[in-house]
Amino acid sequence: MSALTVEIGDLTRIEADAVVNAANLTLLGGGGVDGGGVDGALHAAAGPRLLEACRRLRSTTHRDGLAVGDAVATPAFDLPSSWVIHTVGPNLHRGQDDPTLLASCFARSLDIAARLDVRSIAFPAISAGAYGWPMADVARIAVGTCRTWLAGHPDGSPQQVRFVVLDDRPREVFDIALRSAGPTP
């Protein structure tokens, strides 16, 4: 049986098989308006080998960067996880308001997690914050997409999907989305 949960925490310290990076399309770290955010924090905590791995992706399979809604994995290096799954969320400030792009971030990340045989995965609130999506929309889309994905993969991995947020307000919003969605299949 799969579990969907929300918790307050720091993705750079989460013990999960994989953490999801709210990356920018370059895959080269420093996402967010101030050069920080989830992307910058994960790159800083993972150490320079994460940037090297992302540069290899850019020179081979992702020459033009990573498309909005897509995902790709690298080792996690100095993080307590085994993998970092990078995904690029839609930026509402740039007119990227299609909820299917945001849903794709979660679904593609879970697809990759399944291929890697990841048992637990931790997501941030992709596209909230610097990319301008309202937290309630992000929570509803994240929970709905992950719940649907898990229902279609009842015997596969991952078995534990965690939404990791920074404080009480987003936790409450995700709690509401989780309660509204009903029990995990």
C-alpha positions as CSV (number, residue, x, y, z in Angstrom):
1,M,0.0,0.0,0.0
2,S,1.3,3.4,-0.9
3,A,1.4,6.5,1.3
4,L,1.1,10.2,0.5
5,T,2.2,12.5,3.4
6,V,3.1,16.1,4.0
7,E,5.8,17.3,6.4
8,I,7.7,20.4,7.3
9,G,11.4,19.9,6.5
10,D,14.5,20.7,4.5
11,L,14.9,18.7,1.3
12,T,18.6,18.8,1.7
13,R,18.3,16.8,4.9
14,I,15.5,14.4,4.0
15,E,16.3,10.7,4.1
16,A,14.5,9.3,1.1
17,D,15.7,7.3,-1.8
18,A,15.1,10.3,-4.1
19,V,14.4,14.0,-3.6
20,V,12.9,16.0,-6.4
21,N,14.6,19.2,-7.5
22,A,12.4,22.1,-8.7
23,A,15.1,22.8,-11.3
24,N,15.4,25.5,-14.0
25,L,15.6,24.5,-17.6
26,T,19.4,24.9,-17.6
27,L,19.9,22.1,-15.0
28,L,22.8,24.1,-13.7
29,G,21.6,25.1,-10.3
30,G,20.7,28.4,-8.8
31,G,16.9,28.3,-9.6
32,G,14.6,30.9,-8.2
33,V,14.6,34.7,-8.5
34,D,17.3,35.2,-6.0
35,G,19.5,32.3,-7.2
36,G,18.4,30.2,-4.3
37,G,15.3,28.2,-3.8
38,V,15.1,24.4,-3.9
39,D,17.4,24.2,-6.9
40,G,20.2,26.3,-5.4
41,A,19.9,24.6,-2.0
42,L,20.1,21.1,-3.4
43,H,23.1,22.0,-5.6
44,A,24.9,23.6,-2.6
45,A,24.2,20.6,-0.3
46,A,25.0,17.9,-2.9
47,G,28.4,19.4,-3.6
48,P,30.1,20.2,-6.9
49,R,29.7,16.7,-8.4
50,L,25.9,17.4,-8.8
51,L,26.7,20.3,-11.1
52,E,29.2,18.2,-13.0
53,A,26.6,15.5,-13.5
54,C,24.1,18.1,-14.8
55,R,26.7,19.6,-17.1
56,R,27.2,16.0,-18.5
57,L,23.5,15.8,-19.2
58,R,23.6,19.2,-20.9
59,S,26.5,18.1,-23.1
60,T,24.9,14.7,-24.0
61,T,21.2,14.0,-23.7
62,H,19.8,17.4,-22.8
63,R,21.7,19.9,-25.0
64,D,18.9,22.4,-24.9
65,G,18.1,21.9,-21.3
66,L,15.2,20.2,-19.7
67,A,11.7,21.0,-21.0
68,V,9.0,22.2,-18.7
69,G,7.1,19.2,-17.3
70,D,9.9,16.8,-18.0
71,A,12.3,15.1,-15.5
72,V,15.7,13.5,-15.4
73,A,17.8,11.9,-12.6
74,T,21.3,12.2,-11.3
75,P,23.0,10.7,-8.3
76,A,22.5,12.7,-5.1
77,F,26.2,12.8,-4.1
78,D,26.6,14.5,-0.7
79,L,22.8,14.5,0.1
80,P,21.4,11.8,2.3
81,S,19.3,10.5,-0.7
82,S,20.5,8.2,-3.5
83,W,19.0,10.2,-6.3
84,V,18.0,13.7,-7.3
85,I,15.2,13.8,-9.8
86,H,15.3,17.2,-11.5
87,T,12.0,18.6,-13.0
88,V,11.2,22.0,-14.4
89,G,7.9,23.4,-13.3
90,P,5.9,25.9,-15.3
91,N,6.5,29.5,-14.5
92,L,3.2,31.4,-14.1
93,H,5.1,34.7,-14.5
94,R,6.1,33.7,-18.0
95,G,2.5,32.7,-18.9
96,Q,3.0,29.0,-18.3
97,D,-0.4,28.5,-16.8
98,D,-1.3,25.0,-18.1
99,P,-1.9,22.7,-15.1
100,T,-1.1,19.7,-17.2
101,L,2.5,20.9,-17.4
102,L,2.6,21.0,-13.6
103,A,1.0,17.6,-13.3
104,S,3.6,16.3,-15.7
105,C,6.4,17.3,-13.3
106,F,5.0,15.0,-10.7
107,A,4.1,12.1,-13.0
108,R,7.4,12.2,-14.9
109,S,9.3,12.3,-11.6
110,L,7.4,9.2,-10.4
111,D,8.0,7.4,-13.7
112,I,11.8,8.0,-13.2
113,A,11.6,6.9,-9.6
114,A,9.9,3.7,-10.6
115,R,12.6,3.0,-13.2
116,L,15.2,3.5,-10.5
117,D,13.3,1.2,-8.1
118,V,13.0,4.1,-5.6
119,R,10.8,3.2,-2.6
120,S,10.5,6.7,-1.1
121,I,10.5,10.1,-2.9
122,A,10.2,13.6,-1.5
123,F,8.7,16.5,-3.5
124,P,8.9,20.2,-2.9
125,A,5.9,22.4,-3.8
126,I,7.0,22.6,-7.5
127,S,6.2,26.0,-9.1
128,A,5.0,27.6,-5.9
129,G,7.1,30.5,-4.7
130,A,9.3,32.1,-7.3
131,Y,7.3,30.6,-10.2
132,G,4.1,32.2,-8.9
133,W,1.6,29.3,-8.8
134,P,-0.8,29.5,-5.8
135,M,0.0,26.9,-3.2
136,A,-3.6,25.6,-3.2
137,D,-3.3,24.8,-7.0
138,V,0.1,23.2,-6.6
139,A,-1.1,21.1,-3.7
140,R,-4.3,20.0,-5.5
141,I,-2.4,19.1,-8.7
142,A,0.5,17.4,-6.8
143,V,-1.8,15.3,-4.6
144,G,-4.2,14.4,-7.5
145,T,-1.4,13.5,-9.9
146,C,0.5,11.4,-7.4
147,R,-2.6,9.7,-6.2
148,T,-3.7,8.8,-9.8
149,W,-0.1,7.6,-10.6
150,L,0.0,5.4,-7.5
151,A,-3.4,3.9,-8.3
152,G,-2.1,2.9,-11.7
153,H,1.0,1.3,-10.2
154,P,-0.3,-0.6,-7.2
155,D,2.6,-3.0,-6.9
156,G,5.4,-0.8,-8.0
157,S,7.7,1.8,-6.5
158,P,7.7,4.2,-5.0
159,Q,5.6,3.2,-2.0
160,Q,6.1,6.4,0.0
161,V,5.5,9.9,-1.5
162,R,6.3,12.8,0.8
163,F,5.6,16.5,0.1
164,V,8.2,18.5,2.0
165,V,7.4,22.1,2.7
166,L,9.1,24.8,4.7
167,D,6.5,25.9,7.2
168,D,2.9,25.5,8.6
169,R,1.0,27.4,5.9
170,P,1.9,25.2,3.0
171,R,1.6,22.1,5.2
172,E,-2.0,23.1,6.0
173,V,-2.7,23.6,2.3
174,F,-1.3,20.2,1.4
175,D,-3.2,18.6,4.4
176,I,-6.4,20.0,2.9
177,A,-5.6,18.6,-0.5
178,L,-4.7,15.2,1.0
179,R,-8.0,15.1,3.0
180,S,-10.0,16.2,-0.1
181,A,-8.5,13.5,-2.2
182,G,-9.5,10.7,0.2
183,P,-7.5,7.7,1.1
184,T,-4.5,6.7,-1.0
185,P,-5.3,3.7,-3.3
